[in-house]
Amino acid sequence: MNFSELSSNQRRISIDLKQTYEGYREAVRTAQQYAGGFHWKSVNGQDYLVKVINRRGGTKGFGRRSPETEAIYEEFIAGKARAKEREASLEASVHELAGMARGVLINRVPSLVAALLRKLDNYGLLGKNLMVIGTNAMYGYESVAGVMFDSGLLATTDVDLLWDSQTRLKLALLDNEVMDAGVLAILRKVDRSFEATGRGSFRAINKEGFYVDLVKQTPNPPRKRGEKNLLAENDSRPSWLPNIKWLLASEKFASVVIGQDGLPAPMVSPDPRAFAVYKRWLSDQPDREAIKRSRDRQQAQAVIDLVQTKFPHMPLDANAERMFPREARSLPGNTGFAL
């Protein structure tokens, strides 16, 4: 096997941290419902209850001061205080458990990747528009399974983000900086040193040499490259990769992973069976570097072993084969797929 089981103590801390983090995320969402604020505005000697509803200073009126509007005001103030208190308490618990995660060595994902995932989640892009493919997706699979893949299978200096070009990034809902520069601006909120590697490039790199690649399915026919759904006016342009549709068509696989700093992050990646199929296909491509082809095959085998051992709800049978075209059904090992 290419993975090892977590110890009982590691498993306990992992579960506690993930559950607490999910509670924290929910607390953050609740607190966001209290964004803006109520205040009393005097007009012609009368007080009116007004709520600020957006960053541009837009307001909504709730009427003249009365027992009803005073109750609305008091409930909002009290509810906002409760929400912020709960958010702060859970955040402190997450940080405490993060220290424990580092202590038992379950802090796995590069901290930069974990921070980027949290930021994409904050903007509502993770899973809806973007998901993690490539080597980093394996962190999500191992996290749900309660195992750790061999470290050699996971070493990488980049992260690939797959953009579902059938969905438009709703950048208008974000702040002005992100509206202008899209995903590149989000990267810079995590690490200011990120720069595009060239004009219109699909790749950004930071001062430490860590890459973030934005990819999408190659259009069919290939000459049809018009992009009516650009990420943003000044953003990186996604590169085209063949057969990414196998990943897009699969069920999304949600997980919570733990960064090297101990802090958790949400991750969305493809169905692990689709990951294995795609990696197996890559390993057979003659124009791919030999060292990468070998690693692709090893990663495909490791993920299939994991599915067989830990994910009985994901069968490797004829029904599962139908998710993929005939040429993609060859997987390493005796998996139940056609060989």
Phi, psi and omega in degrees: 000148179262020178212161179235152181285146170291148173288168180299322180290318177298318180296318181298313182293322178300314180296314181299317181295315182294318179295319179294321179295320177298321175297321178296316179300319178294322178296322178296316179298321178295316180297327180294337177292342179258018177298156185078211180179158175265148170207163179265132180241129182270126178226116179053042176080003179246141177269134178236141179276126184230140176243134173282126188246352177205172184291341181276003178090010178297146184229161174228130181273144180243003176108175182292152179304131181200171175304324181291313182288328176295324177293320177299315181297312183294321180294321178297313181298315181292318180296321179295320179295317178297316182296318181291323178295317179294318179300314181295319181295315180291325177298318177298320179295320178300316181293323178295315179291331177298322176296321178293322178298319176296323182295328181257010170065040173253013177276104195247314191280137175311133185303325179296318179296316180298318179296321178295319179298317178297321181292316177298322178295319179300324180275359178075020183263334185290123180088325179277318181239325186233143172218163184271128173237179180078195188306319185297337178298333182295335176298323179292319180295316182292327181295316180291325183282343182074039179226177172229122174293156174303136187300329181297335179283343189251351183296126180198155178241028177207169173221136180257128177249121179268122179263123173281100187288356174284347179245140180266133176292123183277068185292339180297339180276354184261185180281169187299321182298317180288325176301324183279324188234004170057223185300326179299322178293324178294320176302318182289339174287337177272318181211112185296346184276356180294133176222147173293144182282353177180167181297127181071016184287152175269000188236137174239149182223144178258180185293343178270359180085020178268130184259147168236120180252138177250120185232160177211169180292137174300132180293158179231113003287161184303331182290345181277084187247009178296131182248096178279348182247056179298147180295311179193161186303319184250016187278167170299146175264135181291145173278159179260132176235137180288148173063015171298339179302334177297325179283319181296326184282345183281164174294142176286144183246108182265142180206171169238124181249166184241123181287166179297337175276002179090348183277134181281165178206147174284148174223141172235128183219174179286163169312132183300333176293321177293321176303313182295318178300314183294317179296321179296319178297316178302322184294345180261000183278120185294338181272003178269144181303141184303318182295326178286324179297319179296317181291322177304315182295319179296318180294319178299315180296317181298318181289321176296318176302319180295316180299315181297323186273322192245343185238070181297341178282357178245083184293152175248072186228190183299325178295319179294327179301329185292348176291343191232153175293161186304319184291348182259002190274001180274113180240152181292142175083172180273085189261349188098344173279157177297134183255000000 
